[in-house]
Amino acid sequence: FGSRYFMRWLVTWRRAPVGWNSRTAGLFKLSHHPKAGVTTYRVPMEEPGKKKEKKVAPPPPASISTAALLIRAAASKVLGLRPGRCGGDLQPTWTADPGTGKITLSLEGCARDPFPKESAHLALLKAIETSTNDAVQADVALSLVELPRSEVEQRYGDALFHGKMQNRENVILVYVPGMALIEVPEGWSVLPSSGACGAISFVYVEDGAKKEKVESVIAVKKKQLTIKFRVVNVDASGSTSASDLPSAEQVREFDSGTALVSVAGVDHGVVEQVKPSTTLTPEQAAADAFGRNIVDFKALAVDTGADLISDELLARFERLVIGRGGGERCHRLFRRGFVFAHRDFDKILTLMEQRKPVYLLHSCRGYPTVDKNGSQAMHLGNFVPLQITKWMQDALGLPVVIQLHDDENYLKEGQWDDDSKSDNMELLKSVITEQVRHIAACGFDKAKTFIFSNLEYTGHMYPNVVRLWKSITYETAAPIFGFKGDTNVGLCGFPAVQAAATFASSFPVPLAGHDNVSCLVTCTTDHDVYFRIARAVAPRLVSCGHPLEGKPAMLISKFTPGLQGVSSGMSASEVNSAINLTDTAAEIETKLSKYAFSGGQVLSVDQRKFGGNLSIDLAFQFLTIFLDDDVELENVAREYGTGQGDSFWSSGQVKKKAVSVLQKIISEHQDNLTRVTKEETREWMAVRPLQF
């Protein structure tokens, strides 16, 4: 054992008894002192002449090895690595966690030198994940070829070889067209095409771990990139076909060590673009024509500095709700994790526990849908955040300010008509009346609610808007909001108009006498960025006595998915993606039955055997959002998800259940809407003191 203290303890052992064999006991006699009656022994680390057996990991499944090669090629494009030289050590996580692998690449010789700071690492990892799934969607044929090493060296030089790879006489190469030619270990198999393994998702933080464990990380000091990943088609198989290998010139392009992918927020002048999802299986991708990238909400919260809503915080909130007489428990969307993250909500709870004033702010962005009658209607994606805000008002008795962005609508959608010699601002302003009617129909307390349009009210906020303009540079805002050279100056200045509503001093009449009241914003993930800017500059714009230094607190919710897939938010611009608040019962049934993506099995026998995939089933997701009965939802989840239980749930039956739930909710809303006249909307928008 090499420890002098351990050897000193061994020396105190007495003479071994007669018949005792020190060798068979695993100890070897070093010396014996008869007078002292002490015998000294040593402990062998291994039997003489026997070498310790080295455990050899089993070769990866073909789906895992294929995914690892695609990640290696994608990382080379994003980071500027040489695909052959960067290696690709693969940890056998698939043995304990089927469908996963963990690859480590060397960053030696990386073209991104100096390497971007840690704040940019997540963006780089996401870019690699996107590039990997671009290769999956391309579904190009892969080829595996074994050639003499001498022939490979003669044709390509040493570009393909990594120092850790065994110097074999024959070399096994995998060709990923357009991306890389890579040497792989003996015994590896790959799938016939890059799309056969299905979508490849990176594991950033291990779910369910007692302590947060980061699985995918860039270690700059060690010059290593480690990525844990998961494939969809775990058991995919098939044989590769022989094909022509790339020319030496093509390989030199792969091996150039040049970063070929620009990353938003990392590379100067590059901003994030909304693009179709690349992290779906081909079947899902076909149903996601209008979607955004699949969102890992937990990773998003960590990336943006928000805090996840813990069980302890939720329990504290529930105690406050009960204490205020607002009900016996939290709203279902809090209980089910739809409202999943926050900023300083714990501090807001402290203020409310101390009976100090707080006001709620909700911003209605986006464009209402034009329904079959040619009028403007909101859809469920607009409705859900309003329901959360309305429940907060009821449960806690808080005043609410609701901001409508008719100015942004015009800046994005404004058009000039040569015939009438005018623009369409008045038409866009008319949308606001319908929005106010729908908001009022949600059941807000008029005495505690102020609804305003930016075009009408911004004059009251203008001093704060100017302060925000002064505090935010174009260099800061451009990469965040995607401003380009052809962006009009109005849109460049708009974020300050939205952020100004988070300051109580913007409402000298509605919040009269409460200049230092704290603001709690309810918003979805895509609106979060506007209020993060407000939080960044707030301490410079308010008095030193403000409880939160002027920063708005935030409750952040997920977006309501559109019918085409869970990765897409419901969109007003796509008729078949949205369920509108003006849809008839028949239209709701048709849209859900015809367009809602299903996670159930096609055949009932398969449904009973395998169950449904709840995470991608749109009808079940709508039940999660709109069905209030927890017990009923749990029964559907268990029996539909497993295919077992007292009741058999097919995808069609789940859709019928979702249809009935949505028909009831929308019917009630339409009844409320008939009681809100256009004349009454002016009462909701009147500048007046609110009740606290």
C-alpha positions as CSV (number, residue, x, y, z in Angstrom):
1,F,0.0,0.0,0.0
2,G,3.1,2.3,0.2
3,S,2.0,4.0,3.4
4,R,4.6,4.0,6.2
5,Y,1.8,4.2,8.8
6,F,0.1,1.1,7.4
7,M,3.5,-0.7,7.3
8,R,4.2,0.3,10.9
9,W,0.9,-1.2,11.9
10,L,1.8,-4.4,10.1
11,V,5.1,-4.6,11.9
12,T,3.3,-5.0,15.3
13,W,1.8,-8.3,14.2
14,R,3.0,-11.3,16.3
15,R,4.6,-14.4,15.0
16,A,2.3,-16.3,12.7
17,P,0.8,-19.4,14.3
18,V,2.0,-22.8,13.3
19,G,0.5,-24.0,10.0
20,W,-0.4,-20.5,8.9
21,N,0.6,-19.9,5.3
22,S,1.4,-16.2,4.7
23,R,1.4,-16.6,0.9
24,T,-2.1,-18.1,0.8
25,A,-3.3,-15.3,3.1
26,G,-2.0,-12.8,0.6
27,L,1.0,-11.6,2.8
28,F,4.7,-12.2,2.1
29,K,7.2,-12.4,4.9
30,L,9.9,-9.7,4.8
31,S,11.9,-10.4,8.1
32,H,11.6,-12.1,11.4
33,H,13.0,-10.9,14.8
34,P,12.9,-13.8,17.3
35,K,13.9,-11.7,20.3
36,A,11.3,-9.1,19.6
37,G,8.7,-11.7,18.6
38,V,7.8,-9.6,15.6
39,T,7.4,-10.6,12.0
40,T,7.2,-8.1,9.2
41,Y,5.0,-8.7,6.1
42,R,4.3,-6.9,2.8
43,V,1.0,-6.9,0.9
44,P,1.3,-7.6,-2.8
45,M,-0.7,-5.5,-5.3
46,E,-1.1,-8.5,-7.6
47,E,-0.1,-12.1,-7.8
48,P,3.5,-12.6,-9.1
49,G,3.5,-13.3,-12.8
50,K,-0.1,-12.3,-13.3
51,K,-1.2,-9.0,-15.0
52,K,-4.3,-7.2,-13.9
53,E,-7.0,-7.8,-16.5
54,K,-8.1,-4.6,-18.2
55,K,-11.8,-4.3,-18.8
56,V,-12.6,-3.6,-22.4
57,A,-15.8,-1.7,-23.1
58,P,-18.1,-3.3,-25.6
59,P,-18.3,-1.6,-29.0
60,P,-21.0,1.0,-29.3
61,P,-24.3,0.2,-30.9
62,A,-24.4,1.4,-34.6
63,S,-26.8,4.3,-33.7
64,I,-24.3,5.6,-31.0
65,S,-21.2,5.3,-33.2
66,T,-23.0,7.0,-36.1
67,A,-24.2,9.9,-33.8
68,A,-20.6,10.2,-32.4
69,L,-19.2,10.6,-35.9
70,L,-21.8,13.2,-36.9
71,I,-21.0,15.2,-33.7
72,R,-17.3,15.0,-34.4
73,A,-17.8,16.3,-37.9
74,A,-20.2,19.0,-36.7
75,A,-17.9,20.2,-34.0
76,S,-15.0,20.4,-36.5
77,K,-17.2,22.8,-38.6
78,V,-18.3,25.0,-35.7
79,L,-15.0,25.2,-33.8
80,G,-12.5,24.9,-36.6
81,L,-11.1,21.5,-35.7
82,R,-9.4,18.9,-37.8
83,P,-11.8,15.9,-37.8
84,G,-9.1,13.3,-37.8
85,R,-6.8,14.9,-35.3
86,C,-9.4,16.0,-32.8
87,G,-10.0,12.3,-31.8
88,G,-13.3,11.1,-30.4
89,D,-12.9,9.0,-27.3
90,L,-16.3,7.5,-26.5
91,Q,-17.4,6.7,-23.0
92,P,-19.7,3.6,-22.9
93,T,-22.6,5.3,-21.1
94,W,-24.9,3.2,-23.3
95,T,-24.3,0.2,-21.0
96,A,-26.0,1.9,-18.1
97,D,-28.1,4.4,-19.9
98,P,-29.3,2.9,-23.3
99,G,-29.4,5.3,-26.2
100,T,-26.7,7.6,-24.9
101,G,-23.0,8.1,-25.5
102,K,-20.4,10.6,-24.3
103,I,-17.7,11.8,-26.6
104,T,-14.6,13.8,-25.8
105,L,-12.7,15.8,-28.5
106,S,-9.4,17.6,-28.3
107,L,-9.4,21.3,-28.8
108,E,-5.7,21.3,-29.7
109,G,-5.2,23.5,-32.8
110,C,-8.8,24.9,-32.6
111,A,-9.2,27.8,-35.1
112,R,-11.2,29.8,-32.5
113,D,-8.1,31.2,-30.9
114,P,-8.4,32.9,-28.4
115,F,-11.3,30.7,-27.4
116,P,-14.6,32.5,-26.6
117,K,-15.3,33.2,-23.0
118,E,-17.4,30.8,-20.9
119,S,-20.6,32.9,-21.4
120,A,-20.4,31.9,-25.1
121,H,-19.9,28.2,-24.5
122,L,-23.6,27.2,-24.5
123,A,-24.2,29.0,-27.8
124,L,-21.3,27.0,-29.3
125,L,-22.7,23.7,-27.9
126,K,-26.1,24.6,-29.3
127,A,-24.5,25.4,-32.7
128,I,-22.8,22.0,-32.7
129,E,-26.1,20.3,-31.8
130,T,-27.9,22.2,-34.6
131,S,-25.2,21.3,-37.2
132,T,-25.3,17.7,-36.1
133,N,-29.0,17.5,-36.7
134,D,-28.6,19.3,-40.0
135,A,-26.6,16.2,-41.0
136,V,-29.3,14.0,-39.6
137,Q,-32.0,15.7,-41.7
138,A,-29.8,15.6,-44.8
139,D,-29.9,11.8,-44.5
140,V,-26.9,11.2,-46.7
141,A,-25.5,7.7,-47.3
142,L,-22.6,6.7,-45.2
143,S,-19.9,4.3,-46.3
144,L,-17.4,2.2,-44.3
145,V,-14.3,1.1,-46.1
146,E,-11.2,-0.9,-44.9
147,L,-8.0,0.0,-46.8
148,P,-4.2,-0.7,-46.3
149,R,-2.7,2.1,-44.1
150,S,0.0,2.7,-46.7
151,E,-2.6,3.4,-49.4
152,V,-4.5,5.8,-47.1
153,E,-1.3,7.7,-46.3
154,Q,-0.3,7.9,-49.9
155,R,-3.7,9.3,-50.9
156,Y,-4.5,11.6,-47.9
157,G,-1.3,12.0,-45.9
158,D,-1.7,11.8,-42.1
159,A,-4.7,14.0,-41.9
160,L,-7.1,11.2,-40.9
161,F,-5.0,9.7,-38.1
162,H,-5.3,10.4,-34.4
163,G,-2.4,9.7,-32.0
164,K,-4.5,7.5,-29.7
165,M,-5.7,5.2,-32.5
166,Q,-3.8,1.9,-32.8
167,N,-1.3,1.8,-35.6
168,R,-3.0,-1.0,-37.5
169,E,-1.9,-2.4,-40.9
170,N,-5.4,-1.8,-42.3
171,V,-7.4,1.3,-41.6
172,I,-11.2,1.5,-41.3
173,L,-12.7,4.7,-42.6
174,V,-16.2,6.2,-42.5
175,Y,-17.1,8.8,-45.0
176,V,-19.8,11.4,-44.1
177,P,-20.4,13.2,-47.5
178,G,-19.8,16.9,-47.3
179,M,-18.4,16.7,-43.7
180,A,-15.6,14.4,-42.9
181,L,-13.6,11.2,-43.6
182,I,-12.8,9.7,-40.2
183,E,-10.8,6.6,-39.0
184,V,-12.8,4.5,-36.6
185,P,-11.7,1.7,-34.1
186,E,-11.9,-1.9,-35.1
187,G,-15.2,-3.5,-34.3
188,W,-17.3,-0.3,-34.8
189,S,-20.3,-0.5,-37.1
190,V,-22.3,2.5,-38.5
191,L,-25.7,2.9,-40.0
192,P,-26.3,3.1,-43.7
193,S,-27.3,6.8,-43.6
194,S,-26.8,9.9,-41.4
195,G,-30.6,10.1,-40.7
196,A,-31.0,6.5,-39.6
197,C,-30.2,7.2,-35.9
198,G,-32.9,9.8,-35.7
199,A,-32.7,13.1,-33.9
200,I,-29.6,13.6,-31.7
201,S,-30.2,15.6,-28.5
202,F,-27.4,16.9,-26.3
203,V,-27.7,16.3,-22.5
204,Y,-26.6,19.5,-20.9
205,V,-27.6,18.8,-17.3
206,E,-28.4,15.4,-15.9
207,D,-32.0,15.2,-14.8
208,G,-32.9,13.6,-11.5
209,A,-29.4,13.9,-10.1
210,K,-29.1,14.8,-6.4
211,K,-26.5,17.4,-7.3
212,E,-26.6,19.3,-10.6
213,K,-24.2,17.5,-13.0
214,V,-23.1,19.2,-16.1
215,E,-22.8,16.6,-18.9
216,S,-21.8,18.6,-21.9
217,V,-19.0,21.1,-21.3
218,I,-16.1,22.9,-22.9
219,A,-13.0,22.8,-20.7
220,V,-10.7,25.4,-22.2
221,K,-7.8,24.8,-19.8
222,K,-7.8,21.1,-20.5
223,K,-8.4,21.8,-24.2
224,Q,-11.3,19.3,-24.3
225,L,-14.9,19.3,-25.4
226,T,-17.2,16.7,-23.8
227,I,-20.7,16.1,-25.1
228,K,-23.2,13.6,-23.7
229,F,-25.9,12.8,-26.3
230,R,-29.0,10.8,-26.8
231,V,-30.4,9.2,-30.0
232,V,-34.0,8.5,-30.9
233,N,-33.6,5.3,-32.9
234,V,-31.6,3.3,-30.3
235,D,-31.9,-0.1,-32.0
236,A,-31.5,1.1,-35.6
237,S,-29.5,-1.2,-37.8
238,G,-28.5,-1.8,-41.4
239,S,-25.4,-2.3,-43.5
240,T,-23.4,0.5,-45.1
241,S,-22.7,0.3,-48.8
242,A,-19.4,0.7,-50.5
243,S,-19.0,4.0,-52.4
244,D,-16.3,6.1,-53.8
245,L,-14.2,7.9,-51.3
246,P,-13.6,11.6,-51.5
247,S,-10.7,13.1,-53.4
248,A,-7.6,14.3,-51.6
249,E,-8.7,17.9,-52.4
250,Q,-12.1,17.3,-50.6
251,V,-10.4,15.9,-47.6
252,R,-8.1,18.9,-47.4
253,E,-11.2,21.0,-47.3
254,F,-12.6,18.9,-44.4
255,D,-9.2,19.0,-42.7
256,S,-8.6,22.8,-43.1
257,G,-9.1,23.5,-39.4
258,T,-11.3,26.5,-40.3
259,A,-14.5,27.5,-38.4
260,L,-17.2,27.2,-41.1
261,V,-20.3,28.0,-39.0
262,S,-21.0,31.5,-37.6
263,V,-22.6,31.4,-34.2
264,A,-25.1,34.1,-33.0
265,G,-23.9,36.0,-30.0
266,V,-20.3,34.7,-30.5
267,D,-19.2,35.8,-33.9
268,H,-19.3,39.6,-34.5
269,G,-22.3,40.8,-36.5
270,V,-24.1,37.4,-36.4
271,V,-27.6,37.3,-34.9
272,E,-29.8,34.4,-34.2
273,Q,-32.3,33.5,-36.9
274,V,-35.5,31.6,-36.5
275,K,-35.3,28.5,-38.6
276,P,-37.2,25.2,-38.9
277,S,-36.4,22.7,-36.2
278,T,-33.5,20.4,-36.8
279,T,-33.8,18.3,-33.7
280,L,-36.8,16.1,-34.8
281,T,-37.3,12.8,-36.4
282,P,-38.3,12.9,-40.1
283,E,-41.9,12.2,-39.0
284,Q,-41.9,15.0,-36.5
285,A,-40.1,17.4,-38.8
286,A,-42.9,17.0,-41.4
287,A,-45.3,18.1,-38.7
288,D,-43.2,21.1,-37.6
289,A,-43.3,23.3,-40.7
290,F,-44.0,26.4,-38.7
291,G,-41.9,25.6,-35.6
292,R,-39.0,26.9,-33.7
293,N,-36.2,24.8,-32.4
294,I,-37.2,22.4,-29.6
295,V,-36.7,24.2,-26.3
296,D,-35.0,22.7,-23.3
297,F,-36.7,25.0,-20.9
298,K,-34.5,23.9,-17.9
299,A,-31.4,24.7,-19.9
300,L,-32.9,27.9,-21.2
301,A,-33.5,29.1,-17.7
302,V,-30.0,28.3,-16.6
303,D,-28.6,29.9,-19.7
304,T,-30.5,33.2,-19.2
305,G,-29.8,33.4,-15.5
306,A,-33.4,32.7,-14.4
307,D,-34.1,30.4,-11.4
308,L,-36.3,27.4,-11.7
309,I,-39.4,27.4,-9.5
310,S,-38.6,25.0,-6.7
311,D,-41.1,22.9,-4.7
312,E,-40.2,25.0,-1.6
313,L,-41.0,28.3,-3.4
314,L,-44.2,26.9,-4.8
315,A,-45.3,25.8,-1.3
316,R,-44.5,29.2,0.0
317,F,-46.6,30.8,-2.7
318,E,-49.4,28.4,-2.0
319,R,-49.4,29.4,1.7
320,L,-49.6,33.0,0.7
321,V,-52.5,32.3,-1.7
322,I,-54.4,30.5,1.0
323,G,-53.6,33.2,3.6
324,R,-55.0,35.9,1.2
325,G,-58.2,33.9,0.7
326,G,-57.4,33.2,-2.9
327,G,-58.2,29.5,-2.9
328,E,-56.9,26.2,-1.5
329,R,-54.0,25.7,-3.8
330,C,-52.0,27.2,-6.7
331,H,-53.3,27.3,-10.3
332,R,-52.8,24.1,-12.2
333,L,-50.2,25.7,-14.5
334,F,-48.0,26.4,-11.5
335,R,-48.5,22.9,-10.1
336,R,-47.7,21.2,-13.5
337,G,-44.6,23.2,-14.2
338,F,-46.0,25.3,-17.1
339,V,-44.9,28.4,-15.2
340,F,-41.4,27.1,-14.6
341,A,-38.9,29.8,-13.9
342,H,-38.7,33.2,-12.2
343,R,-36.5,36.2,-11.4
344,D,-36.8,37.6,-7.9
345,F,-40.2,36.1,-7.3
346,D,-39.0,35.1,-3.8
347,K,-38.5,38.7,-3.1
348,I,-42.0,39.6,-4.3
349,L,-43.4,37.0,-2.0
350,T,-41.5,38.6,0.9
351,L,-43.0,42.0,0.0
352,M,-46.5,40.5,-0.2
353,E,-46.1,38.7,3.1
354,Q,-45.3,42.1,4.5
355,R,-48.4,43.5,2.9
356,K,-46.4,45.9,0.7
357,P,-47.8,46.9,-2.7
358,V,-47.0,45.1,-5.9
359,Y,-48.5,45.5,-9.4
360,L,-48.7,42.9,-12.2
361,L,-47.6,43.7,-15.8
362,H,-48.5,41.6,-18.8
363,S,-47.5,42.6,-22.4
364,C,-49.7,41.4,-25.3
365,R,-47.3,41.1,-28.3
366,G,-48.0,39.6,-31.7
367,Y,-50.8,39.9,-34.1
368,P,-54.4,38.7,-33.6
369,T,-55.6,36.1,-36.2
370,V,-58.1,37.2,-38.8
371,D,-61.0,34.7,-38.4
372,K,-63.6,33.5,-41.0
373,N,-65.7,36.6,-40.6
374,G,-62.7,38.9,-41.4
375,S,-62.5,40.2,-37.8
376,Q,-59.5,39.9,-35.4
377,A,-59.3,37.1,-32.9
378,M,-56.8,36.0,-30.3
379,H,-55.8,32.3,-30.1
380,L,-55.0,30.0,-27.2
381,G,-51.4,31.0,-27.2
382,N,-52.5,34.5,-26.2
383,F,-55.2,33.3,-23.9
384,V,-53.1,31.1,-21.5
385,P,-50.8,33.9,-20.2
386,L,-53.8,36.1,-19.7
387,Q,-55.4,33.3,-17.6
388,I,-52.3,33.1,-15.4
389,T,-52.3,36.9,-14.9
390,K,-56.1,36.9,-14.2
391,W,-55.7,34.1,-11.6
392,M,-52.9,36.0,-9.9
393,Q,-55.1,39.1,-9.6
394,D,-58.0,37.0,-8.1
395,A,-55.8,35.0,-5.8
396,L,-53.7,38.0,-4.4
397,G,-55.9,41.0,-5.1
398,L,-53.2,42.7,-7.2
399,P,-53.7,45.6,-9.6
400,V,-52.9,44.7,-13.2
401,V,-51.4,46.7,-16.1
402,I,-51.8,45.2,-19.6
403,Q,-49.7,46.7,-22.5
404,L,-50.8,46.4,-26.1
405,H,-48.2,46.8,-28.8
406,D,-50.0,48.5,-31.7
407,D,-46.8,50.5,-32.4
408,E,-44.8,47.4,-32.9
409,N,-47.5,45.9,-35.1
410,Y,-47.3,49.0,-37.4
411,L,-43.4,49.0,-37.4
412,K,-43.4,45.4,-38.6
413,E,-46.6,45.2,-40.6
414,G,-47.2,48.8,-41.7
415,Q,-47.8,49.3,-45.5
416,W,-48.3,52.2,-47.8
417,D,-51.3,52.1,-50.3
418,D,-50.6,54.0,-53.5
419,D,-54.3,54.1,-54.4
420,S,-55.5,55.6,-51.2
421,K,-52.3,57.6,-50.6
422,S,-52.2,56.5,-47.0
423,D,-50.9,53.7,-44.8
424,N,-52.7,51.1,-42.8
425,M,-52.1,52.4,-39.3
426,E,-55.8,53.0,-38.6
427,L,-56.6,49.4,-39.6
428,L,-53.9,48.1,-37.3
429,K,-55.2,50.3,-34.5
430,S,-58.6,48.8,-34.9
431,V,-57.2,45.5,-33.9
432,I,-56.7,46.9,-30.4
433,T,-60.4,47.2,-29.8
434,E,-60.9,43.5,-30.4
435,Q,-57.9,42.6,-28.2
436,V,-59.3,44.7,-25.3
437,R,-62.7,42.9,-25.7
438,H,-61.0,39.5,-25.5
439,I,-58.9,40.6,-22.5
440,A,-61.9,41.9,-20.6
441,A,-63.8,38.7,-21.4
442,C,-61.1,36.8,-19.4
443,G,-62.7,38.1,-16.3
444,F,-60.3,40.7,-14.9
445,D,-61.5,43.1,-12.2
446,K,-62.1,46.4,-14.1
447,A,-61.4,48.5,-10.9
448,K,-58.0,47.0,-10.6
449,T,-57.1,46.7,-14.4
450,F,-55.6,49.3,-16.7
451,I,-55.3,48.3,-20.4
452,F,-53.3,50.7,-22.7
453,S,-52.0,50.8,-26.2
454,N,-48.5,52.2,-26.8
455,L,-49.7,54.6,-29.5
456,E,-52.1,56.2,-27.1
457,Y,-50.3,56.1,-23.8
458,T,-46.5,56.4,-24.5
459,G,-46.5,60.1,-23.9
460,H,-47.0,59.4,-20.2
461,M,-44.0,57.0,-20.2
462,Y,-41.8,59.0,-22.5
463,P,-39.4,60.3,-19.8
464,N,-38.6,56.7,-18.9
465,V,-38.4,55.7,-22.5
466,V,-35.8,58.4,-23.1
467,R,-33.9,57.2,-20.0
468,L,-33.8,53.7,-21.3
469,W,-32.7,54.8,-24.8
470,K,-29.8,56.7,-23.1
471,S,-28.9,53.6,-21.0
472,I,-28.9,50.9,-23.8
473,T,-26.4,51.1,-26.6
474,Y,-27.1,49.8,-30.1
475,E,-24.1,47.5,-29.8
476,T,-25.8,45.8,-26.9
477,A,-29.3,45.7,-28.4
478,A,-28.4,44.6,-32.0
479,P,-27.3,41.0,-31.3
480,I,-30.0,40.5,-28.7
481,F,-33.0,41.6,-30.9
482,G,-31.5,40.8,-34.3
483,F,-31.3,44.4,-35.6
484,K,-29.6,44.7,-39.0
485,G,-28.7,47.5,-41.4
486,D,-32.2,47.5,-42.9
487,T,-34.1,47.5,-39.5
488,N,-36.1,50.7,-39.2
489,V,-35.2,53.0,-36.3
490,G,-38.6,52.5,-34.8
491,L,-38.0,48.8,-34.2
492,C,-34.5,49.6,-32.8
493,G,-36.1,51.9,-30.2
494,F,-39.1,49.7,-29.4
495,P,-37.5,47.5,-26.7
496,A,-37.3,50.6,-24.5
497,V,-41.0,51.3,-24.9
498,Q,-41.8,47.8,-23.7
499,A,-39.3,47.9,-20.9
500,A,-40.6,51.4,-19.7
501,A,-43.8,49.7,-18.4
502,T,-41.9,48.0,-15.7
503,F,-41.3,51.3,-13.9
504,A,-44.1,52.5,-11.6
505,S,-43.3,56.1,-12.5
506,S,-44.6,55.4,-16.0
507,F,-48.1,55.3,-14.5
508,P,-48.4,58.4,-12.4
509,V,-52.2,58.2,-12.5
510,P,-53.1,54.4,-12.5
511,L,-50.5,53.8,-9.7
512,A,-50.9,57.2,-8.0
513,G,-49.1,57.4,-4.7
514,H,-47.1,54.2,-5.3
515,D,-44.0,55.5,-7.0
516,N,-41.8,52.8,-5.5
517,V,-44.2,49.9,-6.0
518,S,-42.5,46.7,-7.3
519,C,-43.5,45.2,-10.7
520,L,-44.1,41.5,-11.3
521,V,-44.1,40.6,-15.0
522,T,-45.9,37.5,-16.3
523,C,-44.5,36.5,-19.7
524,T,-43.5,33.5,-21.9
525,T,-40.0,32.6,-22.7
526,D,-39.8,34.5,-25.9
527,H,-40.6,37.8,-24.2
528,D,-38.1,37.4,-21.4
529,V,-35.3,39.2,-23.2
530,Y,-37.2,42.6,-23.2
531,F,-37.4,42.6,-19.4
532,R,-33.9,41.3,-18.8
533,I,-32.7,44.6,-20.4
534,A,-35.0,46.5,-18.0
535,R,-33.4,44.7,-15.1
536,A,-29.9,45.4,-16.3
537,V,-30.3,49.2,-16.3
538,A,-33.1,49.6,-13.6
539,P,-30.8,50.5,-10.7
540,R,-29.7,53.6,-12.5
541,L,-33.2,54.8,-13.2
542,V,-35.0,54.6,-9.8
543,S,-34.6,56.0,-6.3
544,C,-32.3,54.2,-3.9
545,G,-35.3,53.2,-1.7
546,H,-36.9,50.9,-4.2
547,P,-37.3,47.3,-2.7
548,L,-35.9,45.6,-5.8
549,E,-33.5,48.4,-6.9
550,G,-36.1,49.1,-9.7
551,K,-35.8,45.6,-11.2
552,P,-39.0,44.0,-12.4
553,A,-39.5,40.5,-10.9
554,M,-40.7,37.9,-13.4
555,L,-42.7,34.7,-13.7
556,I,-41.8,32.9,-16.9
557,S,-44.0,30.3,-18.5
558,K,-43.6,27.9,-21.5
559,F,-45.4,28.7,-24.7
560,T,-48.6,27.0,-25.7
561,P,-47.7,24.6,-28.5
562,G,-49.2,24.8,-32.0
563,L,-51.0,21.9,-33.6
564,Q,-48.1,20.9,-35.8
565,G,-45.8,19.9,-33.0
566,V,-44.7,20.5,-29.4
567,S,-41.6,22.3,-30.6
568,S,-43.6,25.2,-32.1
569,G,-45.5,28.0,-30.5
570,M,-49.1,28.6,-31.6
571,S,-48.9,31.0,-34.4
572,A,-51.5,33.5,-35.6
573,S,-50.0,33.6,-39.1
574,E,-50.7,29.9,-39.7
575,V,-54.4,29.0,-39.7
576,N,-53.9,25.3,-39.1
577,S,-51.5,25.9,-36.3
578,A,-53.8,27.8,-34.0
579,I,-57.1,27.3,-32.2
580,N,-58.8,30.7,-32.1
581,L,-61.0,32.1,-29.4
582,T,-63.7,32.7,-32.0
583,D,-63.6,29.1,-33.5
584,T,-66.9,27.1,-33.4
585,A,-67.2,23.8,-31.7
586,A,-67.0,22.1,-35.1
587,E,-63.9,24.0,-36.1
588,I,-62.2,23.0,-32.8
589,E,-63.0,19.4,-33.4
590,T,-61.8,19.5,-37.0
591,K,-58.5,21.2,-36.2
592,L,-57.6,18.8,-33.3
593,S,-58.7,15.7,-35.2
594,K,-57.1,16.6,-38.5
595,Y,-54.0,18.7,-37.6
596,A,-52.9,17.9,-34.0
597,F,-49.8,15.8,-34.0
598,S,-50.3,12.5,-32.1
599,G,-47.9,10.5,-30.0
600,G,-50.0,7.4,-30.0
601,Q,-49.5,4.2,-31.9
602,V,-51.2,3.6,-35.2
603,L,-52.5,0.1,-34.3
604,S,-54.5,-0.6,-31.2
605,V,-52.4,-3.7,-30.5
606,D,-49.2,-1.6,-30.6
607,Q,-50.9,1.0,-28.4
608,R,-51.7,-1.6,-25.8
609,K,-48.1,-3.0,-26.0
610,F,-46.0,0.2,-26.2
611,G,-48.3,3.0,-25.0
612,G,-48.2,6.6,-26.3
613,N,-45.5,9.2,-26.3
614,L,-47.0,11.9,-24.0
615,S,-44.2,14.4,-24.5
616,I,-45.1,14.9,-28.2
617,D,-48.8,14.2,-28.2
618,L,-50.6,17.6,-28.8
619,A,-53.9,16.5,-27.4
620,F,-52.4,15.3,-24.2
621,Q,-50.4,18.5,-23.9
622,F,-53.6,20.5,-24.2
623,L,-55.1,18.4,-21.4
624,T,-52.1,19.2,-19.3
625,I,-52.7,22.9,-19.8
626,F,-56.5,23.1,-19.7
627,L,-57.9,20.1,-17.8
628,D,-58.3,21.2,-14.2
629,D,-58.8,17.8,-12.6
630,D,-55.5,16.4,-11.5
631,V,-56.8,12.9,-10.8
632,E,-58.4,12.6,-14.2
633,L,-55.2,13.9,-15.9
634,E,-53.1,11.4,-14.0
635,N,-55.4,8.5,-15.1
636,V,-55.1,9.6,-18.8
637,A,-51.4,9.9,-18.5
638,R,-51.0,6.5,-16.9
639,E,-53.4,4.6,-19.1
640,Y,-52.6,6.3,-22.4
641,G,-48.9,6.5,-21.7
642,T,-48.6,2.7,-20.9
643,G,-51.4,1.3,-23.0
644,Q,-52.6,-0.5,-19.8
645,G,-55.3,0.1,-17.2
646,D,-59.1,-0.1,-16.8
647,S,-59.8,2.1,-19.7
648,F,-58.2,1.9,-23.1
649,W,-57.0,5.3,-24.5
650,S,-56.3,5.5,-28.2
651,S,-54.9,8.7,-29.7
652,G,-58.4,9.4,-31.1
653,Q,-60.0,9.1,-27.6
654,V,-57.4,11.5,-26.1
655,K,-58.2,13.9,-28.9
656,K,-61.9,13.7,-28.2
657,K,-61.3,14.4,-24.5
658,A,-59.2,17.4,-25.5
659,V,-61.9,18.6,-27.9
660,S,-64.5,18.5,-25.2
661,V,-62.3,20.4,-22.7
662,L,-61.4,23.1,-25.2
663,Q,-65.0,23.5,-26.5
664,K,-66.2,24.2,-23.0
665,I,-63.5,26.8,-22.2
666,I,-63.8,28.6,-25.6
667,S,-67.6,28.5,-25.4
668,E,-67.6,30.2,-22.0
669,H,-65.1,32.8,-23.3
670,Q,-67.4,33.5,-26.3
671,D,-70.3,34.0,-23.9
672,N,-68.3,36.5,-21.9
673,L,-67.2,38.2,-25.1
674,T,-70.7,39.0,-26.1
675,R,-71.2,41.0,-22.9
676,V,-68.2,43.3,-23.6
677,T,-69.2,46.0,-26.1
678,K,-66.8,48.1,-28.1
679,E,-67.9,51.2,-26.2
680,E,-67.0,49.5,-22.9
681,T,-63.4,49.0,-24.1
682,R,-62.8,52.7,-23.6
683,E,-63.6,52.2,-19.9
684,W,-60.9,49.6,-19.6
685,M,-58.4,51.9,-21.3
686,A,-59.4,55.1,-19.4
687,V,-56.4,56.6,-17.5
688,R,-57.6,56.4,-13.9
689,P,-56.4,55.4,-10.5
690,L,-56.5,51.7,-9.8
691,Q,-57.6,50.1,-6.6
692,F,-54.9,48.5,-4.4
